[in-house]
């Protein structure tokens, strides 16, 4: 049934099949754990009965479904501070119902959960949950709630309105916090014998004694809900301002310019200055960092005042102010320093940290989530030609919701942070990338080299790095100095889960495509050596006709092996393949052999026995290497994919009832960084009117 469903041939009866199934059947096909805090089975059944898709005026659900959705959102929100989402499709459905019906008091939470759940979802097309991608995105577009910036300018000048949150609070760091910032409240998660903190304890200092062996993200999620001041100063590392005056400059800048988070440059123990203000570029499985920034913040706006003398290199109209007269200047980026001031309400709006991530990996995932979370409506720009091409006054829009912008994160240069002890940074000094100040520490695989002041969970930083890359769906990270760290699949490990990208309109992870190409080249070498004749078919042939290479979205390669040679594979080739370090297995039915990198890696080359006419008289290119194919290969391609096979339609061969089944190059989760949004559709020029 599953194979037939993948071919899109029994879509009309699919929904009935699922509804008739047991909860365990439903669980397998909806990516949900039904033994959960939410009865997803009940919500699914209610949705099938009470939601209509589509109807005039949009997607609608009955009040009982809305009530179940509200309860589900509340339950998932409560648990999200301490655990990961377990049912992304169900969470997406419940959140979208709440957003579509604009349930008062639940929309902002639903908005956050939808972004997270939808990113992890798998093919929401109306066949199981009564919703589809387009209606869900429309619900967010039309009903998302903006973050409300409170006027905190009066509170910004009062240190008693700030709580310092230190999730890795060594005795030396705690002593410096209390000494430099005597008027603030302090949340200190101890990293040593609690008796060493006794001299520091007061009614303004609260110790958290149960934080050892717990990832930093989880520690923060237990601390942040206890905040009752309008500002929080988070210390992920050891950076502190020189005194309270410096901290108040940051809160003043935060309040004056409607910023959500404000950090500062760092001056380390060797008097080296650096900042951590970068744009995050996440696309097609690679995360990169760019030091360019689009906007700056300064209050008050400089439009009058003392000017430079005529003839100065800056011209007569440039005003001059001293730094003490303004708050700022600040650069607005996606990341900032590992110690920063935030509005407490903004932290609640953004939601919890990833509770399995430690150190700066937890912080980096948080910055990425801020970048993707819709938080502000687009603003109209003033008529300034130099910035007119940018659509909003802070940065590019949120990928998922094109009318929205994310919360602004800034680095303000009027203050600097001093490090209490030497701390390595993912985005820090470029002159010491592999030393104890650079990012090298965060990729260490030896747990014995962990600094207990930075991490206490007993696992090497590389483990958190791997979890971080999985959380953001990336396989490569390109650091600020250009070096690239790889977290993809290889020939000797399991492949990245195919369900994460196959048939969703994503590009194939580059590591997976390299593996497929290596398997294909190995097959060609092996078959030549043994005199096995074969020809290229299906997706690989299609890729050759289109690009002279493999398709950017395919997951396997099909070969047609000549009948008399196919029966030689078992007795003659299997032992050789295994000796060469690959895994070869016979497919059920006996008409295919599947070549895999190893037993646990399901990227494969299919060596098929077929009844079609065998003809290997032509040769076609795959990445500058020639492979046998039938004469008049276009006939083979059109038999499988139709005469319009040059159009790039990723999903129409797969799910017959997907809402975008007949459209070109639609992505199952719009806004996902690995969607092939920028890939040209290859559409018929007559259809679109260009020829």
Secondary structure, 3 states (H helix, E strand, C coil): CHHHHHCCCCHHHHHHHHHHCCHHHHHHHHCCCCCCCCCHHHHHHHHHHHEECCCCCCCEECHHHHHHHHHHHHHHHHHHCCCCCCCHHHHHHHHHHHHHCCCCCCHHHHHHHHHHHHHHCCCCECCCCCCEHHHHHHHHHHHCCCCCCCCCCCHHHCHHHEEEEEEEECHHHHHHHHHHCCCCEEEEEECCCHHHHHHHCCCCEEEECCCCCCCHHHHHHHHHCCCCCCEEEEECCCEECCCHHHHHHHHHHHHHCCCCEEEEEEECCCCCEECCCCEEEEECCEEEEECCCCEEEEECCCCCCCECCCCCCCCCCCECCCHHHCEEEEEEECCCCCEEEEEHHHHHHHCCCCCCCCHHHHHHHHHHHHHHCCCEECCCCCCCCCCCCCCCCCCCCCCCCCCEECCCEEEEEEEEEEECCCCCCCCCCHHHCCCCCCHHHHHCCCHHHCCCCCCCCCCCHHHHHHHHHHHCCCCEEECCCCCEEECCCCCCCCCCCHHHCCCCCECCCHHHHHHHHHHHHHHHHHHHHHCCCEEEEHHHHHHHHHHCCCCCCCCEEEEEECHHHHCCHHHHHHHHHHHCCCEEEECCCCCEEEEECCCCCCCEEEEECCCCCCCCCEEEEECCEEEEECCCHHHHHHHHHCCCCCCCCCCCCCCCCCCCCCCCCCCCCCCCCCECCCCCCCCCHHHHCCC
